[in-house]
């Protein structure tokens, strides 16, 4: 998967939560985008809209670069899932507080999207 997507998971209390799955990509020498196997996870709004950049400061002038908000300080950051191998069979979740069941739902979605 090379595009950012929204996916809904079922929480332990039975409610639905929309999550933004953002693949971290690598650009090859031929300018092709390739998956690194790392996916960053963020809360999405109730209707699936992206709220990813709501706390990101905007540079006051064109061409001026404002520093990005560190994920760990971003209140909508839910952690990351990293995969190893071509089939994304081995995975590890870190930096967040999603339940094991929520993690597995996201892993299943990513694995099915990459097949």
N, C-alpha and C positions, 0 to 999 in steps of 0.2 A: 504494500500500500504506500503510495507516494503522495496522497492527498489527505488533508485534514478532514476528519469526518465527525459527526455527532452520532452517538450510540446511547441507547437507553438501557440501564441495568435495573434489576429489582433489588432493592435494599432488604436487609434482614426483617424489617417491619412490613414488607409487602409493597411499599411505595416505589414509584419509578423515579429514577434520577438520570437526567441527561448528562452525558460526559463527552467532552471534546477529546478526541484522540489525535494527537499531532505527531506524525512521524518525523524523526530527526534524519535528515538526508545528507548525502555526500555527493558532491558534484565531481564527476570523473574528468579526466583530461579532455575527453571529447564532449564535455558539457552536458553529459547525460546525468540525470538525477537517480541515485541509487539509495536503497534503504540501508541504514546502518544497523537495523534490528532494535533500535531504541525508540520508544513511543512515550511522549509526555502526555499526562492526563490532567484535564482541567474541568471544573464545574461549568455546565452550560445552563442557560436560563430555563425556566419551566417549559417554554415552547421550543427549546432546542437552539435558541439563538446564541451566538457566541458572545460571551462577556469577558473574553480573554484579555482584552486590552483596555478595560475601563479604568484601571489604576495606572496605566502607563503614561508618564508625562509626555506632552507633545512639545517638540522643539519649537521655540518662538519664531525662528526664521528658517526659510528653506535652505537646505544645505547644512544646517546645524544639527548635530547629532546629540540626542539626549541619551544617557545611559539606560539600558533596559532594566526593568525590575527583576531582581533575583527571584527565581522560582520559589525558593524556600520562604521568601517574604511576601509572596503573592497569595492572598487569601483564597483564590479560586484554584490553586494548584493542588492536585490530588496525588501526586507521585509520578513514578515512571515504571514502565515494564520494559525489560530488555530481553531479547531473544538471542539464542546462539544456534547456528546451523541453518541450512537452507530451508528446512521444513518448519522452522520456528518451534521445534519440539521441546527444547529446554528453555525455560524462562525464569525470570527473577523480578519481583516487585520490590520497590524501595521508595523511600522518602515520603510516604503518605500513610493514610489511615483507613484505606478501603478494607473491607472484610475479605476473607479468603474466598467466599462465594462471589462477591462483586469482582474480585480479581479474576477468578476463573471465567466469569461471563465475558469480561473484556478480552481475555486471552483467547477464548473460543471464537469470538467475533473476529479478532485480528487474524487468527490462523485460518479461518474460513474465507476471509477476504483475500488473503495472500495465496490461496490455492487456485 
